[in-house]
Amino acid sequence: MIRLLLGNMNDEIAQAANTAEDIELMATVHNDFVLDSTRAYKPEMVLMAVNGESDIDIARQIIDESPEVSVLVITEDQSPILLKKLLRAGVKDSLEHSLSPLEVIASLRMVYERTEKQLRKTQSTILMDQLHHQSKTIVLVSAKGGVGKTTTAVNIGVIMANAGKRAVVVDMDFSFGDVNLRLGLPDSPRNIYTLMLEGDRYQEVYTSYLNKHDSGLYVLSAPLAVEEGEYVTAAFLQGLIRTLRKDFDYILIDTSPIMSDSFLTALEAADLILMLSVADIASVKNNRRMLGVLKALGYSLDKVKHVSVKKGTLSERLAMEVLESELYASIAFDGLAVGAAADLGIPVVTHNRMSKASRDFQKLGIKLLAEENRSTKAKLYPSMKIWNKRARRRV
């Protein structure tokens, strides 16, 4: 039974909903009272007419307060601008004003069935993650651009793929993402933004949106236009990362230096955060400021591991003192080797395996893979030491 609330809806649609055997019509109210009615009646779906910005704001408030409620709208304006605003607000579907009452009810049922199916998949995915914990999400961050985040992401991704792991790089630098460029892959109109436009069916089609590198590394590209990245919602990214966890051992997320909603969403999903700093005051100072902001927002800093790119005059020891942290890994600034590889669109670990940067990337990749192996053994044999002690006592 679909618990439905109507806002600013005509009598014909209200009558069709009221007579449908699988719909429980909670109330038909003016849009000004939809938010309060949602709080009171707790419907599963809200269908409301949208005639302007104020109606979009009401829909957004409903979704922010009650994300479990599916909001659908009917509007005469089907322009791309309005549809993008509705999508960004989190509206499930926008129905044309010309639809008959029976067609509207059929659309409601279709969205309800999709939502229920997606919920079951999500619950199953969460359960599998809890049981196996096989997938690992690694987010690369820095408060300063040009420090080597993308270079690091693609090179350790290639190392993981060469080790037989299923790895994917998600390009979430929506302003200047160039993961494809570093791997010699073409820009793709099938990217993270156009995948979101698939709506609830994105989980079924997302693999067709991935580019595949010769090494076996997969890439989900950033949007082609900067403004498109602004419409990628946190809710979509959360679901996307859960979906990727089903099929990949490693999810590498390359982020923008801007602390946007997408940036914070990536951090929430992270198992490990690699914070890159170059050896100069600006980079270290900005990263320390970022750590302070994250701490103030309630994020755990235990996941943050510091990677130093040896470019600049500041010593690594001093940089770590400023960041109040231990050094996790160092990457040589090998400008000639890395630059030549970037110009060719080939990862340096493939193009020049003997360069200093390549050797350091190999060390970092091996370290990450070794931690996975230790973690797996700990989960498989958590009581082995206790068992051995008991065995010795019996002897």
TORKOL-4160 file (C-alpha; in steps of 0.2 Angstrom, whole numbers, padded with zeros to 4 digits, m for minus):
395
<pt num="1" X="0000" Y="0000" Z="0000"/>
<pt num="2" X="0007" Y="0017" Z="m0005"/>
<pt num="3" X="0005" Y="0030" Z="0008"/>
<pt num="4" X="0002" Y="0046" Z="m0003"/>
<pt num="5" X="0001" Y="0065" Z="0001"/>
<pt num="6" X="m0005" Y="0077" Z="m0013"/>
<pt num="7" X="m0001" Y="0095" Z="m0014"/>
<pt num="8" X="m0010" Y="0108" Z="m0025"/>
<pt num="9" X="m0017" Y="0093" Z="m0035"/>
<pt num="10" X="m0033" Y="0094" Z="m0045"/>
<pt num="11" X="m0049" Y="0084" Z="m0040"/>
<pt num="12" X="m0047" Y="0072" Z="m0055"/>
<pt num="13" X="m0030" Y="0066" Z="m0049"/>
<pt num="14" X="m0036" Y="0066" Z="m0031"/>
<pt num="15" X="m0051" Y="0055" Z="m0036"/>
<pt num="16" X="m0040" Y="0043" Z="m0045"/>
<pt num="17" X="m0028" Y="0041" Z="m0031"/>
<pt num="18" X="m0042" Y="0039" Z="m0018"/>
<pt num="19" X="m0050" Y="0025" Z="m0028"/>
<pt num="20" X="m0034" Y="0015" Z="m0032"/>
<pt num="21" X="m0034" Y="m0001" Z="m0022"/>
<pt num="22" X="m0015" Y="0000" Z="m0019"/>
<pt num="23" X="m0014" Y="0019" Z="m0013"/>
<pt num="24" X="m0019" Y="0026" Z="0004"/>
<pt num="25" X="m0022" Y="0044" Z="0001"/>
<pt num="26" X="m0017" Y="0053" Z="0017"/>
<pt num="27" X="m0022" Y="0071" Z="0013"/>
<pt num="28" X="m0024" Y="0084" Z="m0001"/>
<pt num="29" X="m0017" Y="0100" Z="0004"/>
<pt num="30" X="m0011" Y="0117" Z="m0002"/>
<pt num="31" X="0008" Y="0117" Z="m0005"/>
<pt num="32" X="0010" Y="0129" Z="0009"/>
<pt num="33" X="0005" Y="0115" Z="0021"/>
<pt num="34" X="0014" Y="0101" Z="0012"/>
<pt num="35" X="0029" Y="0101" Z="0023"/>
<pt num="36" X="0019" Y="0101" Z="0039"/>
<pt num="37" X="0008" Y="0088" Z="0032"/>
<pt num="38" X="0023" Y="0077" Z="0028"/>
<pt num="39" X="0029" Y="0078" Z="0046"/>
<pt num="40" X="0012" Y="0074" Z="0053"/>
<pt num="41" X="0006" Y="0060" Z="0041"/>
<pt num="42" X="0023" Y="0052" Z="0037"/>
<pt num="43" X="0019" Y="0047" Z="0019"/>
<pt num="44" X="0030" Y="0037" Z="0008"/>
<pt num="45" X="0027" Y="0048" Z="m0008"/>
<pt num="46" X="0022" Y="0066" Z="m0010"/>
<pt num="47" X="0015" Y="0072" Z="m0027"/>
<pt num="48" X="0014" Y="0091" Z="m0029"/>
<pt num="49" X="0012" Y="0104" Z="m0042"/>
<pt num="50" X="0027" Y="0115" Z="m0045"/>
<pt num="51" X="0024" Y="0133" Z="m0052"/>
<pt num="52" X="0039" Y="0142" Z="m0046"/>
<pt num="53" X="0055" Y="0143" Z="m0035"/>
<pt num="54" X="0045" Y="0143" Z="m0019"/>
<pt num="55" X="0037" Y="0126" Z="m0023"/>
<pt num="56" X="0055" Y="0119" Z="m0027"/>
<pt num="57" X="0061" Y="0125" Z="m0010"/>
<pt num="58" X="0046" Y="0116" Z="m0002"/>
<pt num="59" X="0051" Y="0100" Z="m0011"/>
<pt num="60" X="0069" Y="0102" Z="m0006"/>
<pt num="61" X="0064" Y="0105" Z="0012"/>
<pt num="62" X="0054" Y="0089" Z="0012"/>
<pt num="63" X="0068" Y="0079" Z="0005"/>
<pt num="64" X="0081" Y="0086" Z="0017"/>
<pt num="65" X="0070" Y="0083" Z="0032"/>
<pt num="66" X="0064" Y="0066" Z="0026"/>
<pt num="67" X="0075" Y="0058" Z="0013"/>
<pt num="68" X="0065" Y="0042" Z="0014"/>
<pt num="69" X="0050" Y="0051" Z="0006"/>
<pt num="70" X="0049" Y="0050" Z="m0013"/>
<pt num="71" X="0044" Y="0067" Z="m0020"/>
<pt num="72" X="0037" Y="0069" Z="m0037"/>
<pt num="73" X="0031" Y="0084" Z="m0046"/>
<pt num="74" X="0019" Y="0089" Z="m0060"/>
<pt num="75" X="0024" Y="0105" Z="m0070"/>
<pt num="76" X="0020" Y="0113" Z="m0086"/>
<pt num="77" X="0037" Y="0119" Z="m0088"/>
<pt num="78" X="0048" Y="0105" Z="m0094"/>
<pt num="79" X="0063" Y="0116" Z="m0098"/>
<pt num="80" X="0081" Y="0109" Z="m0095"/>
<pt num="81" X="0084" Y="0123" Z="m0082"/>
<pt num="82" X="0069" Y="0119" Z="m0072"/>
<pt num="83" X="0073" Y="0100" Z="m0073"/>
<pt num="84" X="0090" Y="0103" Z="m0067"/>
<pt num="85" X="0084" Y="0112" Z="m0052"/>
<pt num="86" X="0072" Y="0099" Z="m0048"/>
<pt num="87" X="0085" Y="0085" Z="m0050"/>
<pt num="88" X="0097" Y="0095" Z="m0039"/>
<pt num="89" X="0083" Y="0097" Z="m0026"/>
<pt num="90" X="0082" Y="0077" Z="m0025"/>
<pt num="91" X="0065" Y="0076" Z="m0034"/>
<pt num="92" X="0062" Y="0058" Z="m0040"/>
<pt num="93" X="0053" Y="0062" Z="m0056"/>
<pt num="94" X="0045" Y="0077" Z="m0065"/>
<pt num="95" X="0028" Y="0073" Z="m0074"/>
<pt num="96" X="0021" Y="0082" Z="m0088"/>
<pt num="97" X="0005" Y="0093" Z="m0084"/>
<pt num="98" X="m0004" Y="0085" Z="m0099"/>
<pt num="99" X="m0004" Y="0067" Z="m0092"/>
<pt num="100" X="m0021" Y="0060" Z="m0088"/>
<pt num="101" X="m0025" Y="0055" Z="m0070"/>
<pt num="102" X="m0023" Y="0037" Z="m0074"/>
<pt num="103" X="m0006" Y="0040" Z="m0082"/>
<pt num="104" X="m0001" Y="0050" Z="m0066"/>
<pt num="105" X="m0006" Y="0035" Z="m0055"/>
<pt num="106" X="0004" Y="0023" Z="m0066"/>
<pt num="107" X="0019" Y="0034" Z="m0065"/>
<pt num="108" X="0018" Y="0034" Z="m0046"/>
<pt num="109" X="0017" Y="0015" Z="m0045"/>
<pt num="110" X="0033" Y="0014" Z="m0057"/>
<pt num="111" X="0043" Y="0026" Z="m0046"/>
<pt num="112" X="0037" Y="0017" Z="m0030"/>
<pt num="113" X="0042" Y="0000" Z="m0037"/>
<pt num="114" X="0059" Y="0007" Z="m0043"/>
<pt num="115" X="0062" Y="0015" Z="m0026"/>
<pt num="116" X="0058" Y="m0001" Z="m0017"/>
<pt num="117" X="0069" Y="m0011" Z="m0028"/>
<pt num="118" X="0083" Y="0001" Z="m0025"/>
<pt num="119" X="0080" Y="0000" Z="m0006"/>
<pt num="120" X="0081" Y="m0019" Z="m0006"/>
<pt num="121" X="0098" Y="m0018" Z="m0016"/>
<pt num="122" X="0105" Y="m0005" Z="m0005"/>
<pt num="123" X="0101" Y="m0015" Z="0011"/>
<pt num="124" X="0108" Y="m0031" Z="0003"/>
<pt num="125" X="0124" Y="m0021" Z="m0002"/>
<pt num="126" X="0126" Y="m0014" Z="0016"/>
<pt num="127" X="0124" Y="m0032" Z="0023"/>
<pt num="128" X="0137" Y="m0039" Z="0011"/>
<pt num="129" X="0149" Y="m0025" Z="0015"/>
<pt num="130" X="0147" Y="m0028" Z="0034"/>
<pt num="131" X="0150" Y="m0047" Z="0031"/>
<pt num="132" X="0165" Y="m0046" Z="0019"/>
<pt num="133" X="0172" Y="m0028" Z="0020"/>
<pt num="134" X="0182" Y="m0033" Z="0004"/>
<pt num="135" X="0181" Y="m0016" Z="m0004"/>
<pt num="136" X="0192" Y="m0001" Z="0001"/>
<pt num="137" X="0188" Y="0017" Z="m0003"/>
<pt num="138" X="0204" Y="0028" Z="m0004"/>
<pt num="139" X="0201" Y="0047" Z="m0006"/>
<pt num="140" X="0215" Y="0058" Z="m0011"/>
<pt num="141" X="0214" Y="0076" Z="m0005"/>
<pt num="142" X="0224" Y="0092" Z="m0004"/>
<pt num="143" X="0220" Y="0110" Z="0000"/>
<pt num="144" X="0231" Y="0116" Z="m0014"/>
<pt num="145" X="0230" Y="0111" Z="m0032"/>
<pt num="146" X="0245" Y="0105" Z="m0042"/>
<pt num="147" X="0253" Y="0094" Z="m0029"/>
<pt num="148" X="0251" Y="0077" Z="m0038"/>
<pt num="149" X="0234" Y="0070" Z="m0032"/>
<pt num="150" X="0229" Y="0065" Z="m0050"/>
<pt num="151" X="0246" Y="0058" Z="m0054"/>
<pt num="152" X="0246" Y="0048" Z="m0038"/>
<pt num="153" X="0228" Y="0041" Z="m0040"/>
<pt num="154" X="0231" Y="0035" Z="m0058"/>
<pt num="155" X="0248" Y="0027" Z="m0054"/>
<pt num="156" X="0243" Y="0018" Z="m0038"/>
<pt num="157" X="0227" Y="0013" Z="m0048"/>
<pt num="158" X="0238" Y="0005" Z="m0062"/>
<pt num="159" X="0248" Y="m0004" Z="m0049"/>
<pt num="160" X="0233" Y="m0011" Z="m0041"/>
<pt num="161" X="0226" Y="m0017" Z="m0057"/>
<pt num="162" X="0243" Y="m0025" Z="m0062"/>
<pt num="163" X="0242" Y="m0034" Z="m0046"/>
<pt num="164" X="0225" Y="m0042" Z="m0051"/>
<pt num="165" X="0214" Y="m0031" Z="m0041"/>
<pt num="166" X="0198" Y="m0023" Z="m0048"/>
<pt num="167" X="0201" Y="m0004" Z="m0046"/>
<pt num="168" X="0192" Y="0011" Z="m0052"/>
<pt num="169" X="0197" Y="0030" Z="m0051"/>
<pt num="170" X="0182" Y="0041" Z="m0049"/>
<pt num="171" X="0186" Y="0059" Z="m0055"/>
<pt num="172" X="0177" Y="0070" Z="m0043"/>
<pt num="173" X="0187" Y="0086" Z="m0047"/>
<pt num="174" X="0172" Y="0094" Z="m0056"/>
<pt num="175" X="0182" Y="0109" Z="m0061"/>
<pt num="176" X="0198" Y="0103" Z="m0068"/>
<pt num="177" X="0197" Y="0084" Z="m0068"/>
<pt num="178" X="0210" Y="0076" Z="m0080"/>
<pt num="179" X="0211" Y="0058" Z="m0075"/>
<pt num="180" X="0207" Y="0053" Z="m0092"/>
<pt num="181" X="0221" Y="0064" Z="m0099"/>
<pt num="182" X="0234" Y="0056" Z="m0088"/>
<pt num="183" X="0229" Y="0039" Z="m0094"/>
<pt num="184" X="0228" Y="0043" Z="m0112"/>
<pt num="185" X="0209" Y="0041" Z="m0112"/>
<pt num="186" X="0197" Y="0052" Z="m0122"/>
<pt num="187" X="0185" Y="0064" Z="m0113"/>
<pt num="188" X="0168" Y="0055" Z="m0112"/>
<pt num="189" X="0150" Y="0062" Z="m0113"/>
<pt num="190" X="0146" Y="0046" Z="m0102"/>
<pt num="191" X="0152" Y="0053" Z="m0086"/>
<pt num="192" X="0147" Y="0055" Z="m0068"/>
<pt num="193" X="0135" Y="0069" Z="m0072"/>
<pt num="194" X="0126" Y="0060" Z="m0086"/>
<pt num="195" X="0126" Y="0044" Z="m0076"/>
<pt num="196" X="0116" Y="0053" Z="m0062"/>
<pt num="197" X="0103" Y="0059" Z="m0076"/>
<pt num="198" X="0099" Y="0040" Z="m0077"/>
<pt num="199" X="0089" Y="0042" Z="m0061"/>
<pt num="200" X="0086" Y="0026" Z="m0051"/>
<pt num="201" X="0092" Y="0015" Z="m0065"/>
<pt num="202" X="0110" Y="0021" Z="m0064"/>
<pt num="203" X="0115" Y="0005" Z="m0054"/>
<pt num="204" X="0110" Y="m0006" Z="m0068"/>
<pt num="205" X="0119" Y="0004" Z="m0082"/>
<pt num="206" X="0134" Y="0012" Z="m0073"/>
<pt num="207" X="0147" Y="m0001" Z="m0080"/>
<pt num="208" X="0143" Y="0006" Z="m0098"/>
<pt num="209" X="0149" Y="0023" Z="m0091"/>
<pt num="210" X="0166" Y="0017" Z="m0086"/>
<pt num="211" X="0182" Y="0020" Z="m0097"/>
<pt num="212" X="0195" Y="0005" Z="m0096"/>
<pt num="213" X="0213" Y="0008" Z="m0097"/>
<pt num="214" X="0225" Y="m0005" Z="m0105"/>
<pt num="215" X="0231" Y="m0010" Z="m0087"/>
<pt num="216" X="0213" Y="m0015" Z="m0082"/>
<pt num="217" X="0210" Y="0001" Z="m0072"/>
<pt num="218" X="0193" Y="0008" Z="m0074"/>
<pt num="219" X="0189" Y="0027" Z="m0074"/>
<pt num="220" X="0172" Y="0036" Z="m0070"/>
<pt num="221" X="0175" Y="0053" Z="m0079"/>
<pt num="222" X="0172" Y="0070" Z="m0072"/>
<pt num="223" X="0158" Y="0081" Z="m0081"/>
<pt num="224" X="0163" Y="0089" Z="m0097"/>
<pt num="225" X="0156" Y="0106" Z="m0091"/>
<pt num="226" X="0161" Y="0114" Z="m0074"/>
<pt num="227" X="0143" Y="0119" Z="m0071"/>
<pt num="228" X="0137" Y="0101" Z="m0073"/>
<pt num="229" X="0147" Y="0096" Z="m0058"/>
<pt num="230" X="0136" Y="0108" Z="m0047"/>
<pt num="231" X="0121" Y="0097" Z="m0050"/>
<pt num="232" X="0129" Y="0081" Z="m0044"/>
<pt num="233" X="0121" Y="0078" Z="m0027"/>
<pt num="234" X="0127" Y="0070" Z="m0011"/>
<pt num="235" X="0114" Y="0057" Z="m0011"/>
<pt num="236" X="0118" Y="0051" Z="m0028"/>
<pt num="237" X="0137" Y="0050" Z="m0024"/>
<pt num="238" X="0133" Y="0040" Z="m0008"/>
<pt num="239" X="0123" Y="0028" Z="m0018"/>
<pt num="240" X="0136" Y="0027" Z="m0032"/>
<pt num="241" X="0150" Y="0023" Z="m0020"/>
<pt num="242" X="0140" Y="0009" Z="m0012"/>
<pt num="243" X="0136" Y="0002" Z="m0029"/>
<pt num="244" X="0155" Y="0003" Z="m0034"/>
<pt num="245" X="0159" Y="m0007" Z="m0018"/>
<pt num="246" X="0150" Y="m0022" Z="m0025"/>
<pt num="247" X="0161" Y="m0024" Z="m0040"/>
<pt num="248" X="0178" Y="m0016" Z="m0035"/>
<pt num="249" X="0192" Y="m0020" Z="m0023"/>
<pt num="250" X="0198" Y="m0002" Z="m0023"/>
<pt num="251" X="0189" Y="0014" Z="m0026"/>
<pt num="252" X="0201" Y="0029" Z="m0028"/>
<pt num="253" X="0193" Y="0046" Z="m0028"/>
<pt num="254" X="0202" Y="0061" Z="m0034"/>
<pt num="255" X="0195" Y="0077" Z="m0027"/>
<pt num="256" X="0195" Y="0095" Z="m0030"/>
<pt num="257" X="0204" Y="0107" Z="m0017"/>
<pt num="258" X="0187" Y="0115" Z="m0014"/>
<pt num="259" X="0178" Y="0108" Z="0001"/>
<pt num="260" X="0161" Y="0106" Z="m0007"/>
<pt num="261" X="0147" Y="0094" Z="m0003"/>
<pt num="262" X="0154" Y="0081" Z="m0015"/>
<pt num="263" X="0171" Y="0083" Z="m0006"/>
<pt num="264" X="0163" Y="0080" Z="0011"/>
<pt num="265" X="0153" Y="0065" Z="0004"/>
<pt num="266" X="0168" Y="0057" Z="m0002"/>
<pt num="267" X="0177" Y="0059" Z="0015"/>
<pt num="268" X="0162" Y="0051" Z="0024"/>
<pt num="269" X="0163" Y="0036" Z="0013"/>
<pt num="270" X="0182" Y="0034" Z="0014"/>
<pt num="271" X="0191" Y="0020" Z="0022"/>
<pt num="272" X="0208" Y="0029" Z="0020"/>
<pt num="273" X="0212" Y="0047" Z="0016"/>
<pt num="274" X="0228" Y="0051" Z="0008"/>
<pt num="275" X="0232" Y="0070" Z="0011"/>
<pt num="276" X="0246" Y="0076" Z="m0001"/>
<pt num="277" X="0258" Y="0090" Z="0003"/>
<pt num="278" X="0272" Y="0097" Z="m0006"/>
<pt num="279" X="0287" Y="0104" Z="0003"/>
<pt num="280" X="0282" Y="0122" Z="0004"/>
<pt num="281" X="0274" Y="0133" Z="0017"/>
<pt num="282" X="0258" Y="0137" Z="0007"/>
<pt num="283" X="0254" Y="0118" Z="0004"/>
<pt num="284" X="0257" Y="0113" Z="0022"/>
<pt num="285" X="0248" Y="0128" Z="0030"/>
<pt num="286" X="0233" Y="0125" Z="0019"/>
<pt num="287" X="0232" Y="0107" Z="0023"/>
<pt num="288" X="0233" Y="0111" Z="0042"/>
<pt num="289" X="0219" Y="0123" Z="0040"/>
<pt num="290" X="0209" Y="0109" Z="0031"/>
<pt num="291" X="0212" Y="0097" Z="0045"/>
<pt num="292" X="0206" Y="0110" Z="0057"/>
<pt num="293" X="0190" Y="0112" Z="0047"/>
<pt num="294" X="0187" Y="0094" Z="0046"/>
<pt num="295" X="0190" Y="0091" Z="0064"/>
<pt num="296" X="0177" Y="0106" Z="0068"/>
<pt num="297" X="0164" Y="0097" Z="0057"/>
<pt num="298" X="0166" Y="0081" Z="0067"/>
<pt num="299" X="0176" Y="0071" Z="0054"/>
<pt num="300" X="0188" Y="0058" Z="0062"/>
<pt num="301" X="0206" Y="0062" Z="0057"/>
<pt num="302" X="0212" Y="0044" Z="0061"/>
<pt num="303" X="0209" Y="0039" Z="0043"/>
<pt num="304" X="0221" Y="0053" Z="0036"/>
<pt num="305" X="0238" Y="0048" Z="0031"/>
<pt num="306" X="0250" Y="0060" Z="0025"/>
<pt num="307" X="0260" Y="0059" Z="0009"/>
<pt num="308" X="0274" Y="0071" Z="0005"/>
<pt num="309" X="0279" Y="0075" Z="m0013"/>
<pt num="310" X="0297" Y="0081" Z="m0012"/>
<pt num="311" X="0295" Y="0097" Z="m0021"/>
<pt num="312" X="0301" Y="0113" Z="m0012"/>
<pt num="313" X="0313" Y="0118" Z="0001"/>
<pt num="314" X="0304" Y="0113" Z="0017"/>
<pt num="315" X="0310" Y="0097" Z="0026"/>
<pt num="316" X="0298" Y="0083" Z="0028"/>
<pt num="317" X="0301" Y="0082" Z="0046"/>
<pt num="318" X="0296" Y="0101" Z="0048"/>
<pt num="319" X="0281" Y="0098" Z="0037"/>
<pt num="320" X="0275" Y="0084" Z="0048"/>
<pt num="321" X="0278" Y="0094" Z="0064"/>
<pt num="322" X="0267" Y="0108" Z="0057"/>
<pt num="323" X="0253" Y="0095" Z="0052"/>
<pt num="324" X="0256" Y="0086" Z="0069"/>
<pt num="325" X="0256" Y="0070" Z="0061"/>
<pt num="326" X="0268" Y="0055" Z="0055"/>
<pt num="327" X="0273" Y="0053" Z="0037"/>
<pt num="328" X="0265" Y="0039" Z="0028"/>
<pt num="329" X="0274" Y="0039" Z="0012"/>
<pt num="330" X="0286" Y="0050" Z="0001"/>
<pt num="331" X="0285" Y="0053" Z="m0017"/>
<pt num="332" X="0300" Y="0060" Z="m0027"/>
<pt num="333" X="0297" Y="0075" Z="m0037"/>
<pt num="334" X="0304" Y="0068" Z="m0053"/>
<pt num="335" X="0299" Y="0082" Z="m0065"/>
<pt num="336" X="0307" Y="0075" Z="m0081"/>
<pt num="337" X="0300" Y="0057" Z="m0079"/>
<pt num="338" X="0283" Y="0062" Z="m0073"/>
<pt num="339" X="0281" Y="0077" Z="m0085"/>
<pt num="340" X="0286" Y="0066" Z="m0100"/>
<pt num="341" X="0274" Y="0052" Z="m0095"/>
<pt num="342" X="0260" Y="0065" Z="m0093"/>
<pt num="343" X="0263" Y="0073" Z="m0110"/>
<pt num="344" X="0261" Y="0055" Z="m0117"/>
<pt num="345" X="0246" Y="0051" Z="m0107"/>
<pt num="346" X="0255" Y="0036" Z="m0099"/>
<pt num="347" X="0257" Y="0033" Z="m0081"/>
<pt num="348" X="0275" Y="0035" Z="m0075"/>
<pt num="349" X="0275" Y="0017" Z="m0067"/>
<pt num="350" X="0272" Y="0011" Z="m0085"/>
<pt num="351" X="0282" Y="0023" Z="m0095"/>
<pt num="352" X="0298" Y="0024" Z="m0084"/>
<pt num="353" X="0298" Y="0010" Z="m0071"/>
<pt num="354" X="0316" Y="0015" Z="m0065"/>
<pt num="355" X="0313" Y="0033" Z="m0061"/>
<pt num="356" X="0313" Y="0039" Z="m0043"/>
<pt num="357" X="0294" Y="0044" Z="m0044"/>
<pt num="358" X="0290" Y="0027" Z="m0051"/>
<pt num="359" X="0299" Y="0017" Z="m0038"/>
<pt num="360" X="0290" Y="0028" Z="m0024"/>
<pt num="361" X="0273" Y="0025" Z="m0032"/>
<pt num="362" X="0277" Y="0006" Z="m0032"/>
<pt num="363" X="0282" Y="0007" Z="m0013"/>
<pt num="364" X="0265" Y="0016" Z="m0009"/>
<pt num="365" X="0255" Y="0004" Z="m0020"/>
<pt num="366" X="0263" Y="m0011" Z="m0011"/>
<pt num="367" X="0260" Y="m0003" Z="0006"/>
<pt num="368" X="0242" Y="m0001" Z="0002"/>
<pt num="369" X="0240" Y="m0019" Z="m0004"/>
<pt num="370" X="0250" Y="m0026" Z="0011"/>
<pt num="371" X="0238" Y="m0017" Z="0023"/>
<pt num="372" X="0224" Y="m0026" Z="0014"/>
<pt num="373" X="0232" Y="m0043" Z="0016"/>
<pt num="374" X="0235" Y="m0040" Z="0035"/>
<pt num="375" X="0217" Y="m0034" Z="0037"/>
<pt num="376" X="0210" Y="m0049" Z="0028"/>
<pt num="377" X="0220" Y="m0061" Z="0039"/>
<pt num="378" X="0215" Y="m0052" Z="0055"/>
<pt num="379" X="0197" Y="m0054" Z="0050"/>
<pt num="380" X="0198" Y="m0072" Z="0045"/>
<pt num="381" X="0208" Y="m0077" Z="0061"/>
<pt num="382" X="0204" Y="m0065" Z="0074"/>
<pt num="383" X="0206" Y="m0077" Z="0089"/>
<pt num="384" X="0221" Y="m0087" Z="0082"/>
<pt num="385" X="0233" Y="m0080" Z="0096"/>
<pt num="386" X="0221" Y="m0084" Z="0110"/>
<pt num="387" X="0218" Y="m0101" Z="0102"/>
<pt num="388" X="0237" Y="m0104" Z="0102"/>
<pt num="389" X="0239" Y="m0099" Z="0120"/>
<pt num="390" X="0226" Y="m0111" Z="0125"/>
<pt num="391" X="0234" Y="m0125" Z="0115"/>
<pt num="392" X="0250" Y="m0122" Z="0123"/>
<pt num="393" X="0242" Y="m0123" Z="0140"/>
<pt num="394" X="0234" Y="m0140" Z="0136"/>
<pt num="395" X="0251" Y="m0147" Z="0131"/>
